[in-house]
Amino acid sequence: MTALRAHGAAAAALVERDLRVFLSYRLRPFSLLFAPFMTVTLFYYISRLVKIQALGSSDGYFAYVVVGIVALDVLTSTVGVAPLTLRQELVAGTFEPLVLSPFGAVRSVTAIMAFPVLQAFVVSGATLVFAALVFGMPVAWPDVLLGVPAAVLGALSFAPFGVLTMACILVVKQALAGASILIATMSIFAGVYFPVRLLPDWIEWLSEVQPLTPALDLLRHLITGAPSADPALLDAAKLVGWTAVLLPASFATLIAAIGYSRRRGTITEY
């Protein structure tokens, strides 16, 4: 229990450090919210021009896209932002003390993911509030409150991809381009901006082999009350399955990558 408390304190200290760095840039909170707010505004007016029969109305499409933007932000925080943070740690030379500390490299890499994910949750919540208050996006009460644990479950299912990306960064030092391609591919085939049923039949299967699809279906059902293709419990079970299968495998890969980098003496190089 003492070791667990010490590791928890170390992880909290890393989160506090990242928060202090974030707040040291006075315009950073504003700039962080500006992009999603402008994206929501853009899609609101696009929705006035678009009517997809499967979504019922322009308002239905707007709510569909807003939840897609929220889920994509959580995905990006794990697969894109967290690996970028690790890359910056290597460049700045601040990863070396973490590797040499009792906290260790594996736990340090895991803790590095915490602040980007928490930041994404805050931005996502603000985005939903903005869409509801300014543009009247429908919100399903009280089911929307279940969106928080659903988002946490989604983040856990996305985390293995971020861990694998960070393992690649420790070995080859460059993997961010691959992360960007992965995020873009998942967003297209999961239905962030349009229903997957609009995809050609021969490629629609790609929507079923990634966790973003059930995460989107579950969040849309809980947040806006939209009907989902599968029962909510089935979507949640899929996310649990993705997490249970991929998370241990990704951490095993990370441990192997750390051992390989240590043997080569390149673990702190950039």
Backbone as CSV, one residue per row, in Angstrom:
resi,resn,N_x,N_y,N_z,CA_x,CA_y,CA_z,C_x,C_y,C_z
1,MET,0.832,-1.206,0.000,0.000,0.000,0.000,0.868,1.258,0.000
2,THR,2.007,1.194,0.727,2.910,2.344,0.760,3.492,2.622,-0.618
3,ALA,3.876,1.553,-1.332,4.415,1.719,-2.686,3.354,2.275,-3.625
4,LEU,2.119,1.772,-3.498,1.028,2.261,-4.342,0.767,3.739,-4.092
5,ARG,0.806,4.135,-2.821,0.605,5.543,-2.486,1.730,6.400,-3.058
6,ALA,2.953,5.890,-2.993,4.100,6.639,-3.520,4.004,6.795,-5.031
7,HIS,3.601,5.726,-5.716,3.462,5.804,-7.173,2.327,6.750,-7.556
8,GLY,1.226,6.712,-6.801,0.135,7.639,-7.069,0.546,9.083,-6.870
9,ALA,1.347,9.330,-5.828,1.833,10.693,-5.581,2.758,11.150,-6.704
10,ALA,3.581,10.235,-7.209,4.485,10.595,-8.305,3.710,10.921,-9.575
11,ALA,2.678,10.118,-9.873,1.850,10.393,-11.052,1.128,11.726,-10.903
12,ALA,0.612,12.001,-9.699,-0.069,13.273,-9.452,0.895,14.442,-9.599
13,ALA,2.149,14.232,-9.205,3.146,15.298,-9.338,3.417,15.609,-10.809
14,LEU,3.443,14.582,-11.655,3.638,14.820,-13.090,2.459,15.578,-13.683
15,VAL,1.250,15.210,-13.258,0.062,15.921,-13.739,0.107,17.380,-13.285
16,GLU,0.496,17.604,-12.023,0.591,18.974,-11.514,1.647,19.769,-12.274
17,ARG,2.770,19.125,-12.585,3.809,19.810,-13.360,3.287,20.236,-14.722
18,ASP,2.598,19.315,-15.417,2.065,19.641,-16.740,1.011,20.731,-16.654
19,LEU,0.213,20.720,-15.589,-0.796,21.766,-15.407,-0.135,23.123,-15.193
20,ARG,0.923,23.162,-14.396,1.619,24.424,-14.152,2.239,24.970,-15.439
21,VAL,2.811,24.082,-16.236,3.370,24.515,-17.522,2.265,25.050,-18.419
22,PHE,1.130,24.347,-18.449,0.000,24.766,-19.268,-0.496,26.152,-18.859
23,LEU,-0.645,26.382,-17.567,-1.166,27.658,-17.078,-0.159,28.791,-17.190
24,SER,1.118,28.443,-17.374,2.133,29.498,-17.507,1.978,30.262,-18.816
25,TYR,1.271,29.682,-19.786,0.962,30.376,-21.032,-0.444,30.952,-20.894
26,ARG,-0.550,32.252,-20.693,-1.817,32.871,-20.284,-2.938,32.695,-21.299
27,LEU,-2.600,32.657,-22.579,-3.631,32.534,-23.609,-3.921,31.090,-23.990
28,ARG,-3.218,30.157,-23.364,-3.381,28.749,-23.738,-4.806,28.244,-23.522
29,PRO,-5.455,28.513,-22.385,-6.843,28.040,-22.238,-7.770,28.589,-23.312
30,PHE,-7.596,29.868,-23.654,-8.436,30.474,-24.691,-8.194,29.803,-26.041
31,SER,-6.931,29.641,-26.401,-6.610,29.030,-27.693,-7.050,27.577,-27.755
32,LEU,-7.051,26.898,-26.610,-7.462,25.497,-26.579,-8.950,25.350,-26.862
33,LEU,-9.751,26.308,-26.401,-11.194,26.253,-26.602,-11.621,26.887,-27.916
34,PHE,-10.787,27.772,-28.452,-11.169,28.508,-29.655,-11.415,27.559,-30.831
35,ALA,-10.508,26.611,-31.047,-10.624,25.713,-32.202,-11.897,24.864,-32.159
36,PRO,-12.195,24.158,-31.059,-13.441,23.370,-31.064,-14.699,24.231,-31.142
37,PHE,-14.684,25.410,-30.523,-15.847,26.290,-30.605,-16.082,26.740,-32.051
38,MET,-15.010,27.080,-32.749,-15.147,27.490,-34.145,-15.578,26.321,-35.020
39,THR,-15.087,25.122,-34.708,-15.486,23.939,-35.471,-16.972,23.662,-35.274
40,VAL,-17.444,23.779,-34.033,-18.870,23.587,-33.756,-19.703,24.629,-34.500
41,THR,-19.253,25.874,-34.476,-19.969,26.938,-35.194,-20.021,26.654,-36.684
42,LEU,-18.890,26.222,-37.251,-18.836,25.899,-38.680,-19.826,24.795,-39.030
43,PHE,-19.838,23.721,-38.247,-20.711,22.604,-38.570,-22.174,22.917,-38.291
44,TYR,-22.441,23.877,-37.410,-23.840,24.263,-37.214,-24.400,24.845,-38.511
45,TYR,-23.649,25.723,-39.148,-24.147,26.346,-40.375,-24.081,25.394,-41.560
46,ILE,-23.116,24.474,-41.529,-23.113,23.433,-42.554,-24.350,22.556,-42.410
47,SER,-24.732,22.275,-41.169,-25.903,21.430,-40.938,-27.185,22.074,-41.458
48,ARG,-27.206,23.414,-41.556,-28.377,24.082,-42.119,-28.514,23.787,-43.615
49,LEU,-27.405,23.376,-44.237,-27.407,23.108,-45.673,-27.527,21.625,-45.987
50,VAL,-27.363,20.793,-44.955,-27.297,19.349,-45.163,-28.467,18.677,-44.462
51,LYS,-29.058,17.711,-45.134,-30.096,16.891,-44.508,-29.857,15.440,-44.906
52,ILE,-29.442,14.647,-43.931,-29.212,13.229,-44.152,-30.427,12.480,-43.638
53,GLN,-31.052,11.720,-44.506,-32.308,11.058,-44.145,-32.150,10.165,-42.923
54,ALA,-31.003,9.526,-42.804,-30.779,8.608,-41.685,-30.742,9.335,-40.345
55,LEU,-30.423,10.655,-40.364,-30.307,11.420,-39.125,-31.536,12.275,-38.859
56,GLY,-32.457,12.309,-39.785,-33.752,12.928,-39.529,-33.869,14.393,-39.874
57,SER,-32.911,15.220,-39.486,-33.027,16.654,-39.690,-31.661,17.302,-39.615
58,SER,-31.629,18.606,-39.874,-30.385,19.357,-39.751,-29.887,19.348,-38.311
59,ASP,-30.812,19.473,-37.359,-30.427,19.430,-35.948,-29.851,18.064,-35.576
60,GLY,-30.410,17.013,-36.170,-29.892,15.678,-35.910,-28.468,15.524,-36.409
61,TYR,-28.186,16.084,-37.590,-26.817,16.011,-38.117,-25.872,16.842,-37.264
62,PHE,-26.323,18.006,-36.807,-25.470,18.851,-35.974,-25.086,18.131,-34.680
63,ALA,-26.055,17.530,-34.010,-25.764,16.795,-32.781,-24.838,15.616,-33.068
64,TYR,-25.054,14.968,-34.210,-24.218,13.834,-34.615,-22.758,14.256,-34.721
65,VAL,-22.507,15.385,-35.376,-21.132,15.842,-35.594,-20.502,16.338,-34.297
66,VAL,-21.267,17.038,-33.454,-20.707,17.566,-32.207,-20.167,16.436,-31.335
67,VAL,-20.933,15.369,-31.187,-20.454,14.235,-30.390,-19.250,13.601,-31.060
68,GLY,-19.232,13.589,-32.395,-18.061,13.081,-33.106,-16.825,13.899,-32.818
69,ILE,-16.968,15.218,-32.762,-15.837,16.097,-32.451,-15.326,15.834,-31.039
70,VAL,-16.253,15.632,-30.106,-15.882,15.366,-28.714,-15.097,14.060,-28.607
71,ALA,-15.598,12.993,-29.225,-14.919,11.697,-29.162,-13.563,11.756,-29.862
72,LEU,-13.497,12.485,-30.973,-12.229,12.603,-31.683,-11.196,13.333,-30.846
73,ASP,-11.629,14.303,-30.041,-10.702,15.022,-29.174,-10.103,14.085,-28.132
74,VAL,-10.917,13.192,-27.577,-10.415,12.217,-26.600,-9.445,11.254,-27.281
75,LEU,-9.786,10.795,-28.485,-8.886,9.910,-29.230,-7.555,10.593,-29.503
76,THR,-7.600,11.850,-29.936,-6.376,12.579,-30.250,-5.506,12.768,-29.017
77,SER,-6.134,12.947,-27.859,-5.356,13.158,-26.640,-4.511,11.936,-26.295
78,THR,-5.020,10.747,-26.582,-4.283,9.532,-26.253,-3.302,9.133,-27.340
79,VAL,-3.707,9.248,-28.590,-2.898,8.741,-29.702,-1.969,9.807,-30.271
80,GLY,-2.355,11.077,-30.170,-1.551,12.143,-30.760,-0.841,13.021,-29.758
81,VAL,-1.573,13.554,-28.785,-0.995,14.528,-27.856,-0.022,13.868,-26.882
82,ALA,-0.402,12.718,-26.315,0.469,12.052,-25.342,1.821,11.656,-25.959
83,PRO,1.864,11.033,-27.147,3.166,10.756,-27.762,3.964,12.025,-28.067
84,LEU,3.273,13.102,-28.476,3.967,14.360,-28.710,4.588,14.875,-27.418
85,THR,3.884,14.714,-26.306,4.424,15.125,-25.006,5.684,14.341,-24.667
86,LEU,5.666,13.025,-24.920,6.854,12.212,-24.676,8.011,12.671,-25.557
87,ARG,7.724,12.967,-26.797,8.759,13.465,-27.720,9.365,14.758,-27.186
88,GLN,8.541,15.653,-26.672,9.036,16.907,-26.108,9.871,16.658,-24.855
89,GLU,9.490,15.657,-24.063,10.285,15.296,-22.884,11.685,14.856,-23.308
90,LEU,11.773,14.085,-24.366,13.072,13.619,-24.848,13.918,14.783,-25.350
91,VAL,13.290,15.676,-26.089,14.024,16.822,-26.641,14.512,17.743,-25.525
92,ALA,13.666,17.961,-24.522,14.018,18.871,-23.427,14.970,18.242,-22.413
93,GLY,15.126,16.923,-22.471,15.997,16.243,-21.520,15.352,15.974,-20.181
94,THR,14.033,16.124,-20.088,13.339,15.916,-18.808,12.875,14.474,-18.634
95,PHE,13.036,13.641,-19.667,12.652,12.248,-19.534,13.721,11.435,-18.800
96,GLU,14.958,11.860,-18.913,16.056,11.119,-18.270,15.880,11.003,-16.758
97,PRO,15.541,12.097,-16.029,15.317,11.936,-14.581,14.184,10.972,-14.254
98,LEU,13.170,10.928,-15.098,12.059,10.005,-14.866,12.504,8.555,-15.024
99,VAL,13.337,8.311,-16.038,13.828,6.962,-16.280,14.690,6.479,-15.110
100,LEU,15.498,7.386,-14.552,16.423,7.022,-13.484,15.761,7.022,-12.108
101,SER,14.565,7.571,-11.998,13.891,7.659,-10.705,13.278,6.317,-10.324
102,PRO,12.940,6.115,-9.040,12.251,4.880,-8.633,10.900,4.690,-9.322
103,PHE,10.320,5.774,-9.807,9.036,5.683,-10.488,9.154,4.826,-11.745
104,GLY,10.278,4.925,-12.440,10.539,4.054,-13.579,9.972,4.560,-14.885
105,ALA,10.499,4.003,-15.979,10.129,4.465,-17.318,8.694,4.107,-17.681
106,VAL,8.261,2.881,-17.356,6.919,2.446,-17.758,5.847,3.284,-17.074
107,ARG,5.970,3.444,-15.770,4.974,4.247,-15.044,5.042,5.711,-15.457
108,SER,6.235,6.198,-15.779,6.369,7.590,-16.213,5.649,7.823,-17.537
109,VAL,5.832,6.894,-18.470,5.151,7.014,-19.763,3.635,6.985,-19.571
110,THR,3.170,6.109,-18.678,1.736,6.033,-18.403,1.224,7.332,-17.791
111,ALA,1.989,7.888,-16.853,1.567,9.125,-16.189,1.574,10.305,-17.152
112,ILE,2.455,10.272,-18.149,2.512,11.348,-19.137,1.190,11.454,-19.901
113,MET,0.477,10.336,-20.024,-0.789,10.342,-20.752,-1.908,11.004,-19.962
114,ALA,-1.759,11.122,-18.650,-2.868,11.542,-17.800,-3.332,12.969,-18.101
115,PHE,-2.401,13.919,-18.153,-2.816,15.310,-18.321,-3.489,15.560,-19.671
116,PRO,-2.946,15.059,-20.801,-3.662,15.268,-22.068,-5.082,14.716,-22.065
117,VAL,-5.286,13.568,-21.416,-6.631,12.987,-21.384,-7.560,13.831,-20.515
118,LEU,-7.091,14.254,-19.342,-7.907,15.125,-18.491,-8.226,16.439,-19.203
119,GLN,-7.259,16.969,-19.900,-7.476,18.202,-20.661,-8.532,17.992,-21.731
120,ALA,-8.488,16.847,-22.411,-9.484,16.549,-23.444,-10.880,16.440,-22.851
121,PHE,-10.995,15.862,-21.646,-12.303,15.764,-21.003,-12.871,17.155,-20.701
122,VAL,-12.023,18.063,-20.218,-12.472,19.421,-19.910,-12.919,20.133,-21.187
123,VAL,-12.115,20.026,-22.238,-12.448,20.676,-23.508,-13.725,20.070,-24.097
124,SER,-13.858,18.756,-24.002,-15.049,18.091,-24.533,-16.309,18.549,-23.795
125,GLY,-16.212,18.635,-22.468,-17.353,19.118,-21.699,-17.724,20.536,-22.073
126,ALA,-16.719,21.399,-22.219,-16.978,22.787,-22.611,-17.583,22.856,-24.013
127,THR,-17.143,21.985,-24.899,-17.678,21.957,-26.263,-19.150,21.581,-26.263
128,LEU,-19.517,20.587,-25.471,-20.922,20.178,-25.399,-21.791,21.286,-24.805
129,VAL,-21.290,21.939,-23.764,-22.042,23.044,-23.154,-22.222,24.176,-24.156
130,PHE,-21.181,24.497,-24.895,-21.250,25.553,-25.911,-22.279,25.207,-26.977
131,ALA,-22.243,23.964,-27.469,-23.185,23.556,-28.512,-24.627,23.584,-28.010
132,ALA,-24.831,23.202,-26.743,-26.187,23.163,-26.190,-26.728,24.556,-25.905
133,LEU,-25.889,25.429,-25.321,-26.355,26.755,-24.923,-26.466,27.711,-26.099
134,VAL,-25.507,27.671,-26.998,-25.467,28.644,-28.094,-26.319,28.196,-29.275
135,PHE,-26.286,26.918,-29.602,-26.968,26.449,-30.810,-28.125,25.495,-30.522
136,GLY,-28.433,25.287,-29.250,-29.605,24.490,-28.899,-29.489,23.014,-29.190
137,MET,-28.294,22.454,-29.153,-28.143,21.020,-29.382,-28.927,20.245,-28.321
138,PRO,-29.747,19.281,-28.722,-30.528,18.529,-27.737,-29.628,17.676,-26.839
139,VAL,-29.948,17.642,-25.571,-29.195,16.850,-24.595,-30.179,15.947,-23.868
140,ALA,-29.817,14.680,-23.755,-30.704,13.695,-23.120,-30.410,13.629,-21.630
141,TRP,-31.302,14.209,-20.835,-31.163,14.133,-19.374,-31.997,12.980,-18.850
142,PRO,-31.531,12.244,-17.840,-30.233,12.362,-17.163,-29.161,11.448,-17.745
143,ASP,-29.477,10.795,-18.912,-28.534,9.838,-19.484,-27.190,10.471,-19.828
144,VAL,-27.196,11.804,-20.075,-25.953,12.470,-20.437,-24.900,12.326,-19.344
145,LEU,-25.334,12.175,-18.100,-24.382,12.018,-17.000,-23.588,10.718,-17.133
146,LEU,-24.192,9.724,-17.785,-23.483,8.464,-18.021,-22.433,8.606,-19.122
147,GLY,-22.455,9.759,-19.800,-21.449,9.992,-20.829,-20.045,10.085,-20.252
148,VAL,-19.934,10.494,-18.980,-18.608,10.613,-18.357,-17.940,9.246,-18.218
149,PRO,-18.581,8.254,-17.563,-17.935,6.936,-17.519,-17.773,6.310,-18.897
150,ALA,-18.695,6.613,-19.816,-18.554,6.090,-21.176,-17.322,6.686,-21.857
151,ALA,-17.076,7.984,-21.622,-15.888,8.627,-22.191,-14.604,8.055,-21.587
152,VAL,-14.647,7.763,-20.278,-13.481,7.142,-19.630,-13.213,5.771,-20.238
153,LEU,-14.281,5.005,-20.454,-14.128,3.690,-21.070,-13.583,3.812,-22.490
154,GLY,-14.059,4.832,-23.212,-13.537,5.060,-24.552,-12.063,5.416,-24.538
155,ALA,-11.667,6.286,-23.600,-10.253,6.668,-23.490,-9.377,5.455,-23.189
156,LEU,-9.872,4.540,-22.336,-9.118,3.326,-22.025,-8.962,2.447,-23.261
157,SER,-9.984,2.409,-24.106,-9.894,1.597,-25.320,-8.986,2.234,-26.362
158,PHE,-8.838,3.572,-26.321,-7.924,4.249,-27.242,-6.481,4.199,-26.751
159,ALA,-6.306,4.081,-25.425,-4.982,4.180,-24.813,-3.955,3.214,-25.401
160,PRO,-4.322,1.954,-25.734,-3.298,1.068,-26.292,-2.618,1.613,-27.535
161,PHE,-3.361,2.337,-28.372,-2.766,2.898,-29.582,-1.744,3.988,-29.220
162,GLY,-2.061,4.762,-28.169,-1.111,5.768,-27.703,0.126,5.132,-27.095
163,VAL,-0.060,4.063,-26.312,1.084,3.375,-25.703,1.984,2.782,-26.783
164,LEU,1.389,2.188,-27.815,2.177,1.627,-28.912,2.944,2.720,-29.655
165,THR,2.308,3.874,-29.834,2.988,4.984,-30.497,4.172,5.466,-29.675
166,MET,4.009,5.553,-28.353,5.100,5.988,-27.499,6.225,4.954,-27.458
167,ALA,5.864,3.668,-27.566,6.893,2.638,-27.662,7.717,2.830,-28.935
168,CYS,7.049,3.170,-30.021,7.768,3.422,-31.281,8.678,4.636,-31.155
169,ILE,8.219,5.669,-30.448,9.029,6.870,-30.276,10.304,6.544,-29.509
170,LEU,10.219,5.694,-28.494,11.403,5.332,-27.717,12.402,4.544,-28.548
171,VAL,11.925,3.821,-29.560,12.819,2.999,-30.377,13.348,3.763,-31.581
172,VAL,12.455,4.350,-32.358,12.864,5.000,-33.615,12.826,6.524,-33.534
173,LYS,12.298,7.072,-32.419,12.277,8.512,-32.129,11.292,9.299,-32.977
174,GLN,10.736,8.718,-34.023,9.780,9.415,-34.871,8.611,8.496,-35.167
175,ALA,7.426,8.862,-34.678,6.237,8.057,-34.964,4.982,8.915,-35.035
176,LEU,5.138,10.234,-34.958,3.974,11.116,-34.892,3.214,11.172,-36.207
177,ALA,3.932,11.013,-37.331,3.243,11.000,-38.625,2.311,9.798,-38.715
178,GLY,2.773,8.649,-38.215,1.921,7.466,-38.201,0.712,7.649,-37.311
179,ALA,0.892,8.350,-36.185,-0.234,8.617,-35.286,-1.276,9.485,-35.977
180,SER,-0.829,10.484,-36.727,-1.761,11.360,-37.450,-2.556,10.583,-38.491
181,ILE,-1.880,9.683,-39.193,-2.565,8.855,-40.191,-3.588,7.947,-39.517
182,LEU,-3.206,7.379,-38.378,-4.124,6.494,-37.650,-5.366,7.249,-37.196
183,ILE,-5.183,8.449,-36.638,-6.321,9.240,-36.170,-7.250,9.597,-37.329
184,ALA,-6.665,10.026,-38.450,-7.475,10.406,-39.607,-8.249,9.204,-40.154
185,THR,-7.587,8.062,-40.226,-8.239,6.857,-40.747,-9.380,6.402,-39.850
186,MET,-9.118,6.380,-38.541,-10.161,5.959,-37.611,-11.343,6.914,-37.647
187,SER,-11.084,8.206,-37.761,-12.181,9.175,-37.759,-13.065,9.031,-38.985
188,ILE,-12.469,8.712,-40.115,-13.255,8.555,-41.344,-14.121,7.305,-41.281
189,PHE,-13.510,6.194,-40.886,-14.228,4.920,-40.945,-15.069,4.642,-39.712
190,ALA,-14.974,5.472,-38.672,-15.824,5.294,-37.494,-17.084,6.139,-37.570
191,GLY,-17.125,7.095,-38.493,-18.316,7.926,-38.625,-18.323,9.145,-37.742
192,VAL,-17.196,9.844,-37.673,-17.138,11.076,-36.894,-17.999,12.161,-37.535
193,TYR,-17.916,12.281,-38.856,-18.592,13.377,-39.559,-19.780,12.914,-40.407
194,PHE,-19.897,11.621,-40.662,-21.018,11.108,-41.453,-21.251,9.646,-41.067
195,PRO,-22.484,9.150,-41.232,-22.778,7.764,-40.862,-21.952,6.776,-41.680
196,VAL,-21.517,5.714,-41.044,-20.678,4.735,-41.732,-21.456,4.000,-42.813
197,ARG,-22.789,4.010,-42.724,-23.573,3.320,-43.743,-23.454,3.998,-45.104
198,LEU,-22.923,5.219,-45.134,-22.710,5.897,-46.411,-21.439,5.429,-47.104
199,LEU,-20.594,4.698,-46.391,-19.368,4.181,-46.985,-19.693,3.077,-47.989
200,PRO,-18.796,2.859,-48.959,-19.002,1.730,-49.871,-19.025,0.410,-49.102
201,ASP,-19.828,-0.531,-49.571,-19.994,-1.802,-48.870,-18.677,-2.545,-48.695
202,TRP,-17.786,-2.419,-49.685,-16.556,-3.210,-49.653,-15.560,-2.722,-48.601
203,ILE,-15.781,-1.522,-48.049,-14.840,-0.988,-47.062,-15.524,-0.670,-45.735
204,GLU,-16.811,-0.861,-45.668,-17.553,-0.525,-44.447,-17.106,-1.377,-43.254
205,TRP,-16.529,-2.555,-43.522,-16.098,-3.447,-42.445,-15.040,-2.803,-41.555
206,LEU,-14.301,-1.804,-42.084,-13.270,-1.145,-41.284,-13.858,-0.423,-40.066
207,SER,-15.134,-0.086,-40.140,-15.759,0.580,-38.993,-15.949,-0.370,-37.819
208,GLU,-15.915,-1.676,-38.085,-16.158,-2.658,-37.033,-14.887,-3.148,-36.361
209,VAL,-13.730,-2.768,-36.876,-12.466,-3.302,-36.331,-11.673,-2.201,-35.632
210,GLN,-12.363,-1.297,-34.958,-11.718,-0.235,-34.209,-12.647,0.199,-33.074
211,PRO,-12.081,0.681,-31.973,-12.920,1.032,-30.818,-13.654,2.354,-30.949
212,LEU,-13.257,3.209,-31.895,-13.910,4.513,-31.994,-15.368,4.376,-32.408
213,THR,-15.696,3.363,-33.219,-17.074,3.189,-33.683,-18.045,2.909,-32.533
214,PRO,-17.800,1.891,-31.690,-18.734,1.694,-30.565,-18.707,2.835,-29.560
215,ALA,-17.542,3.498,-29.414,-17.477,4.643,-28.495,-18.387,5.765,-28.980
216,LEU,-18.382,6.023,-30.281,-19.247,7.062,-30.841,-20.723,6.699,-30.693
217,ASP,-21.055,5.461,-31.013,-22.455,5.031,-30.893,-22.946,5.174,-29.458
218,LEU,-22.119,4.761,-28.508,-22.515,4.826,-27.107,-22.661,6.264,-26.641
219,LEU,-21.698,7.123,-26.977,-21.753,8.523,-26.548,-22.931,9.257,-27.190
220,ARG,-23.183,9.004,-28.454,-24.311,9.659,-29.112,-25.633,9.241,-28.479
221,HIS,-25.739,7.986,-28.125,-26.968,7.511,-27.498,-27.158,8.143,-26.118
222,LEU,-26.088,8.236,-25.343,-26.197,8.752,-23.984,-26.334,10.271,-23.946
223,ILE,-25.630,10.973,-24.830,-25.597,12.437,-24.777,-26.812,13.066,-25.455
224,THR,-27.167,12.550,-26.628,-28.244,13.187,-27.393,-29.494,12.325,-27.497
225,GLY,-29.436,11.083,-26.999,-30.593,10.205,-27.108,-30.782,9.607,-28.478
226,ALA,-29.771,9.696,-29.333,-29.880,9.147,-30.679,-29.933,7.624,-30.623
227,PRO,-30.730,7.006,-31.491,-30.773,5.531,-31.508,-29.435,4.980,-31.975
228,SER,-29.006,3.877,-31.376,-27.729,3.280,-31.730,-27.954,1.983,-32.494
229,ALA,-26.972,1.629,-33.306,-27.089,0.414,-34.109,-27.141,-0.826,-33.227
230,ASP,-26.401,-0.801,-32.122,-26.366,-1.921,-31.177,-26.827,-1.437,-29.809
231,PRO,-27.272,-2.345,-28.945,-27.625,-1.945,-27.572,-26.437,-1.297,-26.865
232,ALA,-26.734,-0.366,-25.964,-25.671,0.373,-25.278,-24.734,-0.568,-24.523
233,LEU,-25.289,-1.599,-23.904,-24.456,-2.538,-23.158,-23.511,-3.295,-24.087
234,LEU,-23.948,-3.570,-25.308,-23.077,-4.250,-26.266,-21.931,-3.347,-26.692
235,ASP,-22.234,-2.055,-26.917,-21.172,-1.107,-27.248,-20.162,-1.007,-26.102
236,ALA,-20.666,-0.945,-24.867,-19.766,-0.893,-23.713,-18.930,-2.161,-23.612
237,ALA,-19.551,-3.311,-23.899,-18.814,-4.581,-23.855,-17.712,-4.609,-24.913
238,LYS,-17.985,-4.042,-26.077,-16.958,-3.981,-27.119,-15.756,-3.156,-26.652
239,LEU,-16.034,-2.020,-25.996,-14.945,-1.173,-25.504,-14.141,-1.893,-24.424
240,VAL,-14.852,-2.609,-23.552,-14.149,-3.394,-22.526,-13.285,-4.462,-23.188
241,GLY,-13.805,-5.088,-24.222,-13.045,-6.108,-24.930,-11.793,-5.551,-25.583
242,TRP,-11.934,-4.401,-26.256,-10.768,-3.752,-26.862,-9.710,-3.447,-25.806
243,THR,-10.161,-2.933,-24.675,-9.228,-2.580,-23.602,-8.540,-3.822,-23.040
244,ALA,-9.329,-4.855,-22.770,-8.787,-6.069,-22.154,-7.780,-6.775,-23.055
245,VAL,-8.007,-6.718,-24.356,-7.123,-7.418,-25.290,-5.877,-6.592,-25.618
246,LEU,-6.077,-5.311,-25.925,-4.974,-4.506,-26.453,-4.111,-3.848,-25.383
247,LEU,-4.700,-3.491,-24.235,-3.909,-2.760,-23.237,-2.745,-3.594,-22.698
248,PRO,-2.959,-4.849,-22.279,-1.800,-5.640,-21.835,-0.763,-5.837,-22.940
249,ALA,-1.233,-6.054,-24.173,-0.298,-6.248,-25.282,0.512,-4.986,-25.547
250,SER,-0.141,-3.815,-25.442,0.576,-2.561,-25.700,1.620,-2.290,-24.621
251,PHE,1.296,-2.605,-23.360,2.270,-2.404,-22.291,3.417,-3.408,-22.393
252,ALA,3.129,-4.622,-22.847,4.210,-5.580,-23.080,5.150,-5.063,-24.170
253,THR,4.570,-4.450,-25.205,5.390,-3.855,-26.265,6.205,-2.681,-25.738
254,LEU,5.598,-1.871,-24.885,6.310,-0.733,-24.293,7.484,-1.213,-23.438
255,ILE,7.262,-2.230,-22.624,8.340,-2.769,-21.787,9.478,-3.296,-22.659
256,ALA,9.113,-3.988,-23.750,10.134,-4.496,-24.667,10.887,-3.346,-25.329
257,ALA,10.170,-2.274,-25.708,10.809,-1.125,-26.344,11.770,-0.425,-25.385
258,ILE,11.377,-0.309,-24.120,12.245,0.309,-23.114,13.507,-0.534,-22.908
259,GLY,13.333,-1.868,-22.814,14.488,-2.742,-22.656,15.417,-2.672,-23.846
260,TYR,14.853,-2.636,-25.048,15.662,-2.540,-26.267,16.433,-1.225,-26.302
261,SER,15.769,-0.122,-25.948,16.422,1.189,-25.966,17.514,1.275,-24.911
262,ARG,17.290,0.644,-23.770,18.319,0.645,-22.726,19.551,-0.142,-23.168
263,ARG,19.330,-1.277,-23.812,20.471,-2.077,-24.266,21.282,-1.331,-25.314
264,ARG,20.608,-0.534,-26.124,21.310,0.257,-27.143,21.859,1.568,-26.586
265,GLY,21.393,1.929,-25.374,21.834,3.194,-24.778,21.214,4.405,-25.423
266,THR,20.008,4.250,-26.006,19.372,5.348,-26.743,18.051,5.780,-26.113
267,ILE,17.748,5.300,-24.898,16.422,5.534,-24.342,16.149,7.011,-24.108
268,THR,17.170,7.800,-23.806,16.956,9.227,-23.552,17.386,10.096,-24.732
269,GLU,17.773,9.470,-25.846,18.150,10.250,-27.024,16.910,10.679,-27.786
270,TYR,17.092,11.720,-28.607,15.979,12.189,-29.418,16.364,12.352,-30.880
